[in-house]
Amino acid sequence: MVFKKIADLLLPEQTLFALPFAWLGVVFAGGGSLRTWLLVTLALAAARTAGMAFNRAIDARIDAANPRTKDRAIPRGEVKVSEAAALGVVSSLVLIGSSYLLNQLCFWLSFPAVGLLAGYSYFKRFSATSHLCLGMTEAAAPIGGYLAVTGRFDLLSLVLGSAILFWIGGMDIVYAMQDTDFDRREGLHSVPVKFGNRTALAASAACYVLALSAMAAAGAMRGMDRAYWASLIFVAAVFVYQQRAARGPDVNSAVKRILGANMYISPALLAGAVLDKFLR
């Protein structure tokens, strides 16, 4: 029963969705030891858990008022806000500890990372840039995976991170279209609320173009070969499918299809990068 409550709160499938982000950074950095892979996995799982727990605690009142989210674990009374917040704190400590075991740079950067995880939920209260803030939070995964191996920043790590930033930001713009009316009544900010759904769709498409461009730039900088470029063709096809679905008459059903298709993108990118490494 406890596990089910935690699963309902944290949506563990979302952690599985995000893991390839961090692993992609490790691969682009040239690979690493088994210890590095395990610590990166632990850090990402802890970060994702902290982010979801903080989000659910911070947005508890909003989730309870929104018909779309009123059946989440906290509004249903199955998990207390204090319990979610405590889980976020413990997970943050695990993130910091695993980062310490990786290298000094990862350790020091884990503190602003925790700040992002705890703070991105507040952005929609005052700025329509909340979508990019979420994208930046997710972008920390491949950048962190890269830094775990190299221990230093370089342009490639930032280009790789920007691909995730724009991809997740573009997807979140479409996701927010489900709640345009509710967000407007609650005084919450999003691109759909500020500019309308038509402009939001254009902004989402622009983000996807930037994301795909960054993925291509990262591949070119790393000297990737056919397997990686084949994965980018697949990603481009998924992006086109998602954008076409978003323009359908029923936003809610479209978002479900978009999220379903989205689960294939990060594994495809990771598979392309790994195959490229081993087929040379």
C-alpha positions in Angstrom: 0.0 0.0 0.0 2.8 2.4 0.9 4.6 1.6 -2.4 1.3 2.3 -4.3 0.9 5.7 -2.6 4.5 6.6 -3.5 4.0 5.4 -7.1 0.8 7.4 -7.4 2.6 10.5 -6.1 5.9 10.2 -8.1 4.9 8.4 -11.3 8.0 6.2 -11.5 7.6 5.8 -15.3 8.6 9.4 -15.6 11.9 8.5 -14.0 12.4 5.8 -16.5 11.7 8.4 -19.2 14.3 10.8 -17.8 17.1 8.3 -17.2 18.3 8.2 -20.8 18.9 11.9 -20.6 21.6 11.4 -18.0 23.0 8.3 -19.8 23.2 10.2 -23.0 25.5 12.7 -21.4 27.7 9.9 -20.2 27.9 8.4 -23.7 28.6 11.8 -25.3 31.4 12.3 -22.8 33.1 9.1 -24.0 31.6 6.7 -21.5 32.7 6.0 -18.0 33.3 3.3 -15.4 30.5 1.1 -14.0 30.8 3.2 -10.8 30.1 6.4 -12.8 27.1 4.9 -14.5 25.6 3.7 -11.2 26.2 7.0 -9.4 24.7 8.9 -12.4 21.7 6.6 -12.3 21.3 7.1 -8.5 21.7 10.9 -8.9 19.1 11.1 -11.7 16.6 8.9 -9.8 17.0 11.0 -6.7 16.7 14.3 -8.7 13.5 13.1 -10.4 12.0 11.9 -7.1 12.8 15.2 -5.4 11.4 17.2 -8.3 8.1 15.3 -8.4 7.7 15.3 -4.6 8.4 19.1 -4.3 6.0 19.8 -7.3 3.2 17.8 -5.7 3.7 19.5 -2.3 3.9 23.0 -3.7 1.0 22.6 -6.1 -1.3 20.7 -3.7 -3.9 23.5 -3.6 -3.8 24.0 -7.3 -4.1 20.3 -8.0 -7.1 20.0 -5.7 -8.9 22.8 -7.5 -8.1 21.6 -11.1 -10.6 19.0 -12.3 -7.8 17.4 -14.4 -5.5 16.8 -11.3 -7.9 16.5 -8.4 -7.4 12.8 -8.3 -3.7 12.9 -7.6 -2.4 11.4 -4.4 -2.3 14.5 -2.2 -5.8 15.9 -3.2 -7.2 12.4 -2.5 -5.8 12.6 1.0 -3.6 9.5 0.5 -0.3 11.4 1.0 0.2 14.5 3.2 1.9 17.6 1.9 4.5 17.2 4.7 5.2 13.7 3.6 5.8 14.7 0.0 8.1 17.6 1.1 10.0 15.3 3.4 10.5 12.8 0.6 11.8 15.7 -1.6 14.3 16.7 1.1 15.6 13.2 1.6 15.9 12.7 -2.2 17.8 16.0 -2.5 20.3 14.7 0.1 20.8 11.5 -1.9 21.4 13.7 -5.0 24.0 15.8 -3.2 25.7 12.7 -1.8 25.9 10.8 -5.1 27.2 14.0 -6.7 29.9 14.3 -4.1 31.0 10.7 -4.9 31.3 11.6 -8.6 33.5 14.7 -8.6 33.9 18.2 -7.0 32.1 20.0 -9.9 29.1 17.8 -9.7 29.0 18.2 -6.0 28.9 22.0 -6.0 26.4 22.1 -8.9 24.1 19.8 -7.0 23.0 22.6 -4.8 21.7 24.9 -7.6 20.2 21.7 -9.1 18.2 21.2 -5.9 17.1 24.8 -6.1 15.8 24.3 -9.6 14.0 21.1 -8.5 12.3 22.8 -5.6 11.7 26.1 -7.4 10.5 25.5 -10.9 6.9 24.9 -9.8 6.7 28.5 -8.6 7.5 30.0 -12.0 4.0 29.6 -13.4 2.8 31.8 -10.6 4.6 34.9 -12.2 6.0 34.1 -15.6 5.1 32.4 -18.9 8.7 31.3 -19.1 7.8 28.4 -16.8 8.0 26.0 -19.7 11.6 26.8 -20.3 12.3 26.6 -16.6 11.1 23.0 -16.6 13.2 22.4 -19.7 16.2 23.8 -18.0 15.6 21.5 -15.0 15.4 18.4 -17.3 18.5 19.7 -19.2 20.6 19.3 -16.1 20.4 15.5 -16.6 22.5 15.2 -19.8 24.8 18.0 -18.6 25.3 16.3 -15.3 25.9 13.0 -17.0 28.6 14.6 -19.1 30.2 16.4 -16.2 30.2 13.2 -14.2 32.7 11.8 -16.7 34.7 14.8 -17.7 34.6 16.9 -14.5 34.4 20.1 -16.6 32.1 22.2 -18.8 32.6 22.5 -22.5 30.4 23.7 -25.4 29.3 20.1 -26.3 27.7 19.6 -22.9 25.7 22.8 -23.2 24.6 22.1 -26.7 23.4 18.7 -25.6 21.6 20.2 -22.6 19.9 22.8 -24.9 18.4 20.0 -27.0 16.6 18.7 -23.9 15.7 22.2 -22.7 13.9 23.1 -26.0 12.3 19.7 -26.4 10.8 19.6 -22.9 9.9 23.3 -23.1 8.1 22.8 -26.4 6.2 19.8 -25.1 5.2 21.5 -21.9 3.7 24.4 -23.9 1.3 21.9 -25.5 0.7 20.2 -22.2 -0.3 23.5 -20.7 -3.0 23.9 -23.3 -5.2 21.5 -21.3 -5.4 24.0 -18.5 -5.7 27.3 -20.3 -9.0 28.3 -18.9 -8.2 27.0 -15.4 -4.8 28.7 -15.3 -6.4 32.0 -16.5 -9.0 31.9 -13.7 -6.3 31.1 -11.1 -3.9 33.8 -12.3 -1.3 31.3 -13.4 1.0 32.1 -16.3 1.8 30.0 -19.4 2.3 30.7 -23.1 -1.2 29.5 -24.0 -2.7 31.9 -21.3 -0.6 34.8 -22.4 -0.7 34.4 -26.2 -3.5 32.0 -27.0 -3.4 28.4 -28.2 -2.5 29.3 -31.8 0.6 31.2 -30.9 1.4 28.5 -28.3 1.4 25.9 -31.0 3.8 28.0 -33.1 6.1 28.5 -30.1 6.1 24.8 -29.4 7.0 24.0 -33.0 9.8 26.5 -32.9 11.1 24.9 -29.7 11.1 21.5 -31.4 13.0 22.9 -34.4 15.6 24.3 -32.0 15.8 21.0 -30.1 16.3 18.9 -33.2 18.9 21.4 -34.4 20.8 21.1 -31.1 20.7 17.3 -31.3 22.1 17.5 -34.8 24.8 20.0 -33.7 25.8 17.8 -30.8 26.1 14.9 -33.1 28.2 16.8 -35.5 30.5 18.1 -32.7 30.9 14.5 -31.4 31.5 13.1 -34.9 28.6 10.7 -34.7 27.9 8.3 -37.5 24.9 6.7 -39.2 23.3 5.1 -36.2 22.9 8.4 -34.4 21.7 10.2 -37.5 19.1 7.4 -38.0 17.9 8.0 -34.5 17.5 11.7 -35.3 15.3 10.9 -38.3 13.1 8.9 -35.9 13.0 11.7 -33.4 12.1 14.2 -36.2 9.2 11.9 -37.3 7.9 11.8 -33.7 8.2 15.5 -33.4 6.1 15.9 -36.6 3.5 13.4 -35.2 3.3 15.3 -31.9 2.8 18.7 -33.6 0.1 17.3 -35.9 -1.7 15.7 -32.9 -1.6 19.0 -31.0 -3.5 20.6 -33.8 -6.4 18.2 -33.5 -9.8 19.2 -32.1 -9.4 17.5 -28.7 -6.4 18.8 -26.7 -6.8 16.3 -23.8 -6.7 13.2 -26.0 -3.9 14.7 -28.1 -1.8 15.3 -25.1 -2.2 11.6 -24.1 -1.0 10.6 -27.6 1.9 13.1 -27.4 3.1 11.9 -24.0 2.9 8.3 -25.2 5.0 9.0 -28.3 7.4 11.1 -26.2 8.5 8.0 -24.2 10.3 6.7 -27.3 12.4 9.7 -28.0 15.1 9.5 -25.3 15.6 5.7 -25.6 16.0 6.2 -29.4 18.6 8.9 -29.0 20.5 6.9 -26.4 20.3 3.8 -28.6 21.6 5.7 -31.6 24.5 7.2 -29.6 25.4 3.8 -28.0 25.2 1.9 -31.3 27.3 4.6 -33.0 30.0 4.1 -30.3 30.1 0.3 -30.6 29.6 -0.1 -34.4 32.7 1.9 -35.3 
